[in-house]
């Protein structure tokens, strides 16, 4: 999934702000460093999700039978292959 740079920054700010509001959380670094790390983690997760999506789509397209996107069969196979890829990562 593609998220704009602005939306990703907004999400990272929200993560840092939310963590700062929790009494049990003490920052070892300043809030900007926390925000930057949150952004890096989010970027990594989105990149991994893109890779998983591409792998699932490739498996569907490699079927002998042509399966059109948007059909029930395509949706079922996509979920199956997507979940298989997630399991490979141990998630």
C-alpha positions in Angstrom: 0.0 0.0 0.0 1.3 3.4 -0.9 1.0 6.1 1.7 2.2 9.6 1.0 5.1 11.0 2.8 2.9 13.5 4.6 0.5 10.8 5.8 3.5 8.7 7.0 4.9 11.6 8.9 1.5 12.4 10.5 1.2 8.7 11.6 4.7 8.8 13.0 3.9 12.0 14.9 0.7 10.3 16.3 2.7 7.3 17.5 5.3 9.5 19.3 2.6 11.7 20.8 0.6 8.8 22.0 3.6 7.1 23.6 4.4 10.4 25.3 1.0 10.5 26.9 1.4 7.1 28.5 2.6 7.4 32.1 4.5 4.1 32.1 6.6 5.2 29.0 9.9 7.1 29.5 11.8 8.2 26.5 15.5 7.5 26.4 15.8 9.9 23.4 14.0 13.1 22.4 10.6 13.0 20.8 11.9 13.8 17.3 14.2 10.7 17.4 11.3 8.6 18.5 9.2 10.0 15.6 12.0 9.2 13.1 12.3 5.7 14.4 8.5 5.2 14.2 8.6 6.4 10.6 11.4 4.0 9.7 9.5 1.1 11.3 6.3 2.0 9.4 8.2 2.3 6.1 9.7 -1.1 6.7 6.3 -2.6 7.4 4.7 -1.0 4.4 7.6 -2.2 2.2 7.2 -5.8 3.5 3.4 -5.6 2.9 4.1 -4.5 -0.7 6.4 -7.5 -1.2 3.8 -9.9 0.3 1.1 -8.4 -2.0 3.3 -8.8 -5.0 4.2 -12.4 -4.1 0.5 -13.3 -3.7 -0.4 -11.7 -7.0 2.4 -13.5 -8.8 1.2 -16.9 -7.5 -2.3 -16.1 -8.8 -1.0 -15.0 -12.2 1.1 -18.1 -12.5 -1.9 -20.4 -12.4 -2.7 -22.3 -15.6 -6.2 -21.1 -15.5 -6.7 -17.3 -16.0 -8.3 -15.9 -12.8 -9.7 -12.4 -13.1 -9.0 -10.0 -10.2 -12.2 -9.1 -8.4 -13.8 -12.5 -8.8 -14.6 -14.6 -5.7 -12.0 -17.2 -6.8 -9.3 -14.5 -7.1 -10.2 -13.1 -3.6 -10.0 -16.5 -2.0 -6.7 -17.3 -3.6 -5.3 -13.9 -2.8 -6.2 -14.3 0.9 -4.7 -17.8 1.0 -1.4 -16.8 -0.7 -1.1 -13.6 1.3 -1.6 -15.5 4.5 1.0 -18.1 3.4 3.5 -15.4 2.8 2.8 -13.8 6.2 3.3 -17.2 7.9 6.7 -17.6 6.1 7.7 -14.5 8.1 6.5 -16.0 11.3 3.9 -13.4 12.0 
